[in-house]
Amino acid sequence: MSSAFDPIHQTNHVNSKIIVSLEKLSEVFRVLLWDSGKEYGLSPIQIQLLLFVRFHPEEDLRKVAYMAKEFNMTKATISDSLKTLEQKGLVRKKTDVEDARSVTISLSAKGEKVAQQVSNFTGALDSALGHLTPKERETLLVTLMRLSRHLLEDEVLAVERMCFHCRHYKGNFNNNHFCEAYKKKIVVKSLRTDCPAHAEL
């Protein structure tokens, strides 16, 4: 089987070109994460955990088991990263009084400050997207959401709290988007990729 990374194979295969382009974008994402964490001695996953905790107030999402699923990592890996963050004084752990194995993560005041500082590490990507027209950005959004849905169905992605993979969504993934949770029609720019009202299929 030919590889998507073979330049000769890429010539007449659009899928391969898209795969390589996505790989390049993921590389940019990794580099931006590493650069953002240098000042604080944080790894990419540690930054991602800080940001996840900062922007997800729901306690059931801020547990080790859920975050392991969210980032497609083992609970041991997530626990180790959180232990490091705790040692740096950036997060606090709260043990459930009824279940000692259940721990909820929250940010310390220092962690909140650091999370705020690193939360805009994607500035270069945002700037690049600014060169696209609004219609191009909306088309790209729908395309990426449909791709994510297929990856979820193939069990490559583990978690995605987006409209296209939600019981509340009614539509055909191209137009006529409607959300039963909010009881309203949704325009493309209002489709959600991380929704607090998300309900798994």
C-alpha positions in Angstrom: 0.0 0.0 0.0 1.3 3.4 -1.0 2.0 6.0 1.7 0.4 9.4 1.9 3.9 10.7 2.6 5.3 9.5 -0.8 5.5 12.6 -3.0 5.0 10.5 -6.1 1.9 8.9 -4.7 0.6 12.3 -3.7 0.6 13.6 -7.3 -2.7 12.1 -8.3 -4.3 11.4 -4.8 -6.1 14.3 -3.2 -6.6 12.3 0.1 -2.9 12.0 0.5 -2.4 15.8 0.0 -5.0 16.5 2.6 -3.5 14.1 5.0 0.0 15.6 4.6 -1.5 19.1 5.0 -3.3 18.1 8.2 0.0 16.6 9.5 1.8 19.9 8.8 -0.9 21.8 10.7 -0.7 19.4 13.6 3.1 20.1 13.6 2.4 23.8 13.8 0.1 23.2 16.7 2.8 21.2 18.6 5.4 23.8 18.0 3.1 26.6 19.2 2.4 24.6 22.4 6.0 23.9 23.1 7.0 27.5 22.5 4.1 28.7 24.8 5.2 26.3 27.6 8.9 27.2 27.6 8.6 30.2 29.9 6.8 28.1 32.6 8.6 24.7 32.0 5.4 23.1 30.9 4.9 20.3 28.3 2.2 20.5 25.6 -0.1 18.2 27.5 0.3 20.1 30.7 -0.7 23.3 28.9 -3.7 21.5 27.4 -4.8 20.3 30.8 -4.5 23.7 32.3 -6.6 25.2 29.5 -9.1 22.4 29.7 -9.7 22.9 33.4 -9.9 26.6 33.0 -12.6 26.6 30.3 -14.7 23.6 31.6 -16.4 24.4 34.9 -18.4 21.2 34.9 -16.9 19.0 37.7 -17.6 15.7 35.9 -15.3 16.9 33.0 -12.5 17.8 35.4 -11.8 14.3 36.6 -8.8 12.2 35.6 -10.8 9.4 33.9 -12.7 11.9 31.7 -9.6 13.9 30.8 -7.8 10.7 29.8 -10.6 10.0 27.4 -10.6 13.6 26.2 -7.0 13.6 25.3 -6.9 9.9 24.3 -4.2 9.1 26.9 -4.0 6.6 29.7 -5.2 7.7 33.2 -1.6 7.1 34.4 -0.2 9.6 31.9 -2.8 12.2 32.8 -2.2 11.6 36.5 1.5 12.1 36.1 1.0 15.4 34.2 -1.5 16.6 36.9 1.0 15.6 39.6 3.6 17.8 38.0 1.2 20.7 37.7 0.3 20.2 41.4 3.9 20.3 42.4 4.3 23.5 40.5 1.4 24.9 42.4 -0.8 25.3 39.4 -3.7 22.9 40.2 -5.5 21.6 43.2 -7.0 18.2 43.7 -10.3 17.6 45.5 -11.1 14.1 46.6 -14.8 13.0 46.6 -15.8 12.3 50.2 -18.0 9.4 49.1 -15.4 7.9 46.6 -11.7 8.4 47.4 -10.8 7.3 43.9 -12.7 10.2 42.4 -10.7 13.4 42.2 -11.8 16.7 40.7 -9.1 19.1 39.4 -9.2 22.9 39.8 -6.8 25.7 39.1 -5.0 27.5 41.9 -4.7 31.3 41.6 -1.2 30.9 40.1 -2.6 28.2 37.7 -5.3 30.6 36.6 -2.7 33.3 35.9 -0.5 30.9 33.9 -3.5 29.5 32.0 -4.5 33.0 31.0 -1.0 33.7 29.8 -0.8 30.6 27.6 -4.4 30.6 26.4 -3.7 32.5 23.2 -0.9 30.3 22.0 -2.9 29.7 18.7 -2.5 33.4 17.6 -0.5 32.5 14.5 -3.2 30.0 13.4 -5.9 32.6 14.1 -4.0 35.1 12.0 -3.6 32.7 9.1 -7.4 31.9 9.2 -8.0 35.6 9.0 -6.7 35.5 5.4 -9.7 33.3 4.4 -13.1 34.8 3.5 -15.9 34.2 6.0 -17.5 31.8 3.6 -14.2 29.8 3.2 -13.9 29.7 7.0 -17.5 28.4 7.4 -16.9 25.7 4.7 -13.7 24.7 6.4 -15.5 24.4 9.8 -18.2 22.2 8.4 -15.6 20.0 6.6 -13.5 19.5 9.7 -16.6 18.8 11.8 -17.8 16.2 9.3 -14.3 14.6 9.3 -14.3 14.5 13.1 -17.7 12.8 13.1 -16.4 10.0 10.8 -13.3 9.6 13.0 -15.6 9.3 16.1 -17.7 6.7 14.3 -14.5 4.8 13.5 -13.5 5.1 17.1 -10.3 7.0 16.3 -11.4 10.0 18.2 -12.8 9.3 21.7 -14.5 12.5 22.7 -16.0 15.3 20.7 -18.6 17.6 22.2 -19.7 19.0 18.9 -23.1 19.6 17.1 -22.5 16.9 14.5 -22.1 14.2 17.1 -25.0 15.2 19.5 -28.5 13.9 20.1 -29.8 17.4 20.1 -28.6 18.1 16.5 -31.1 17.9 13.7 -29.9 18.5 10.2 -28.0 17.0 7.3 -24.5 18.3 8.2 -24.6 20.7 5.3 -27.5 23.1 6.0 -30.7 23.4 8.0 -28.9 23.0 11.2 -31.2 22.8 14.3 -30.5 22.3 18.0 -33.3 20.8 20.1 -31.5 21.7 23.3 -31.6 25.4 22.6 -34.8 25.1 20.4 -33.4 27.1 17.6 -32.0 27.0 14.0 -28.3 27.4 13.9 -26.3 29.3 11.3 -23.0 27.7 10.3 -20.8 30.2 12.2 -22.8 29.3 15.4 -22.2 25.5 15.1 -20.4 24.4 18.2 -17.3 22.2 18.5 -17.4 22.1 22.3 -20.9 22.6 23.7 -21.9 22.4 27.4 -25.3 21.0 26.4 -23.8 18.2 24.3 -25.4 14.8 24.7 -23.7 11.7 23.3 -25.4 9.8 20.5 
